[in-house]
Amino acid sequence: MYDIAVIGGGASGFAAAVSAKMTCPQSSVIILEKMFRSGKKIAATGNGKCNLSNVDISEKNYHGSFNVMEIIGNTPRGDEYFSDVYGVLCMTGSEGRNGGLYPRSNSANTVLSAIRLKTESLGIEERCDFEVTEIVQEKKCLKLLSKNGEIYCRRTIIACGGYAGPAFGTDGGMLRILKDMGYKCSKICPAVAPLKVPAESVRGLKGVRVKGSISAVCGGKTIRTESGEIQFNENNISGICVFNLAYLFQQYEGKMILSADLFPQYDEKKLADYLFGTVFRQRGDYPVEELLTGIFVKNLAQFIVKKSIQKSMNVKISALKRSDAEKLAHTIKNLEFEVTGCSPWQNAQVTMGGIVSECVEKTLESRLHHGIYFCGEILDVCGDCGGYNLQWAWSSGIWAGRNCAETLKGAVR
């Protein structure tokens, strides 16, 4: 019999266990992890550098049915939390971009080691290879069943993630269990992931990277626009700017288009003026295939020309008209791709969707079962790329752990 059992040894699970033990030091706390070792996903975050949080966090960075900022606002900032609780010093931007907060070591493994030291010093137990397959609410406690035995506890905090990154143990198994227990789950889709497009629409562009802006469009209406490096692959488009649009697929499946602006510095008219007045005149004796040489890499340049001008690539540029420059400018500013799906779960960093807010109290305790709390990715919360999802993991874990332990004060020796 334990006072608190945390299901899931990831970021939110560790934060919940530490918070619970620090709130009620007399309580017995155990972390239950289905994998043979906990923390595997933490070690892989931020390309192994661990993007812990972001210095600029607001509600616009989060999507889902929860009031995320109310919880984040009641928990420490990422740098304060890691400095004060784990002895990890942080810096802004391991590569000087996007306000991301990283450990000064630039190593996710050092963060995980510091977290392990803290849990050990607090006397928090950990049991791996313990996949919870059923949660039974008994008269005075909860029974957690596994193929490797069963554990009894007064409270449990469910922190085992969603579907993203199944190699780290997050395969959606607990969400299926919770659905069977009566919990409502919003529509699930991969997020912070590449978006699939028809292979023929990007033929010849594999490996191309270009700076620009890209918008999610539905029915002619722009839903959201992001800027950054756009990356073209064999049958998908990626890059952080695309990752931050992937969550929209949940709502706009089958109706979403990506519209890329590959030259946001100029408006369409100014770009057409430049192409016709400068490029066309300078390169009149050269074939059309050289039209955009020096502006884009060769395969992207030729892709745009072929898409815009229905002429042989051997025709001289001097034969083109002002209308051809306008077509080129329009294509460069409005390169469209139909979204056919999200990348597989193994390529996604986050799950969009999860247990909805109507099933959960503000304390993150279940409204359906007394003594069950939730935190992290299993809830209907998805953050943008750049440390926002880890901040939610820490904050929701701290909040759930604190509120869970408060209910046990005076009830444990």
C-alpha positions, 0 to 999 in steps of 0.5 A, spaced: 500 500 500 502 506 497 499 513 499 501 515 491 502 511 485 504 515 479 503 512 473 508 514 468 516 515 469 516 521 464 517 529 465 510 530 468 510 523 472 517 525 475 514 532 476 508 530 480 512 525 484 517 530 486 511 535 488 507 530 491 513 528 496 515 535 497 508 537 499 507 531 504 514 528 506 511 523 510 507 520 504 510 514 500 510 515 493 512 510 487 513 511 480 510 506 475 513 505 468 512 500 463 518 500 460 525 497 462 527 504 464 524 511 465 525 518 462 527 515 455 523 521 452 526 526 456 533 524 454 531 525 447 527 532 447 530 538 444 535 533 439 538 531 446 539 538 448 532 538 452 528 544 451 526 545 458 521 551 457 521 558 453 522 565 456 515 567 452 509 563 454 502 565 453 495 562 451 496 562 444 502 557 444 497 552 447 491 548 444 486 544 447 480 544 452 484 546 458 485 553 461 493 552 461 495 558 463 491 558 470 496 552 471 502 554 469 501 561 472 500 557 479 507 553 478 514 556 478 518 558 471 522 553 468 529 556 470 526 557 477 524 550 478 530 547 475 535 551 479 531 551 485 529 544 485 534 540 481 540 544 481 540 545 474 542 552 471 539 554 465 540 558 459 536 561 453 537 558 446 542 553 445 542 555 438 540 562 440 533 562 437 526 562 439 527 563 446 527 556 448 530 555 455 536 549 455 540 546 461 547 550 461 550 543 459 546 542 453 545 535 455 538 532 456 542 526 460 544 531 465 537 533 466 535 526 467 540 525 472 539 531 476 531 529 476 533 522 478 538 524 484 532 528 487 527 523 487 532 518 490 534 523 495 526 524 497 525 517 498 521 516 492 520 509 489 521 507 482 518 500 479 519 499 471 517 494 467 510 495 470 505 496 465 498 498 468 493 494 465 487 496 469 485 501 475 480 498 480 476 503 485 475 499 491 472 502 497 478 505 501 483 505 495 485 504 488 488 497 485 493 498 479 493 491 476 499 489 471 502 482 468 507 483 473 503 484 479 498 489 483 499 495 487 494 498 492 494 506 493 490 511 496 491 516 490 494 515 483 496 520 478 496 518 471 502 521 467 503 516 461 502 521 455 498 519 449 500 516 442 506 520 440 513 517 440 511 509 441 518 507 442 518 511 448 512 507 451 507 512 449 502 508 445 496 510 447 494 504 452 492 508 458 487 512 454 484 506 451 483 504 458 480 511 461 475 511 455 473 504 457 472 507 464 467 512 462 472 518 460 471 522 454 477 523 449 477 529 444 479 527 437 486 524 437 492 526 431 499 527 431 502 534 433 509 537 432 510 533 426 511 533 419 504 534 414 503 529 409 502 532 402 501 528 395 508 525 393 507 528 386 506 535 388 513 535 391 516 531 386 523 533 385 523 537 391 526 532 396 531 535 401 530 542 399 530 547 405 528 554 404 526 560 409 519 563 408 512 563 411 507 558 411 499 558 412 494 553 414 488 555 409 481 552 409 476 554 404 480 560 402 481 563 410 487 563 413 487 559 420 494 560 422 501 563 419 508 561 421 515 563 419 521 559 419 525 554 415 520 550 410 523 543 409 520 538 403 521 531 403 518 525 399 511 525 401 511 531 406 513 538 408 516 539 415 520 544 419 518 547 426 513 552 422 510 546 419 510 542 426 506 548 429 500 547 424 500 540 425 495 540 430 490 543 426 489 537 422 485 534 428 479 540 426 480 541 419 482 534 416 480 533 409 479 540 408 486 543 409 491 546 405 498 549 406 500 555 402 507 557 402 510 564 401 517 563 399 519 570 398 515 574 404 520 580 403 516 583 397 509 583 396 506 580 389 507 586 385 514 588 387 516 581 386 513 581 379 516 588 378 523 586 380 523 579 376 520 583 369 524 589 370 531 586 372 531 579 372 528 578 365 532 584 362 539 581 365 538 574 362 534 575 356 539 571 352 538 565 357 533 559 357 527 559 361 530 554 366 535 560 368 530 564 370 530 564 378 538 562 378 541 565 384 534 566 388 532 559 389 536 552 389 536 549 382 531 544 383 526 549 387 527 554 382 526 549 376 520 547 380 517 554 380 518 556 373 515 549 370 509 550 375 508 557 373 510 558 365 507 553 360 513 553 356 519 549 354 525 550 359 529 551 353 525 558 350 529 564 351 527 569 357 527 574 352 520 571 349 517 572 356 512 577 357 510 581 363 504 576 365 509 571 365 513 575 371 506 576 374 505 568 374 512 567 377 511 572 383 504 569 384 507 562 385 512 564 389 508 567 394 502 562 394 505 555 393 499 551 395 499 543 397 493 539 399 494 536 406 493 529 406 494 527 413 499 527 419 506 523 419 506 517 423 506 517 431 513 515 431 515 521 427 510 526 432 513 529 438 506 530 441 499 528 441 493 533 439 487 531 443 486 527 450 482 527 456 477 533 456 477 538 461 469 536 463 472 530 466 477 533 470 477 538 476 481 545 476 485 541 481 486 536 475 483 530 480 478 526 476 470 528 476 469 521 475 473 517 480 475 520 487 483 519 488 485 519 480 489 525 478 492 527 471 497 531 468 501 532 462 500 529 455 494 525 456 490 531 457 487 535 451 493 540 451 498 541 445 503 546 445 507 549 440 514 547 438 519 550 442 519 548 450 512 549 451 510 542 451 515 540 457 513 546 460 506 543 460 509 537 463 512 540 469 507 545 471 501 540 470 505 535 474 507 540 479 500 542 480 497 535 480 502 532 485 501 538 490 493 538 490 493 530 490 498 530 496 494 536 500 488 531 500 493 526 504 496 531 509 494 529 516 492 522 513 499 519 513 504 518 518 
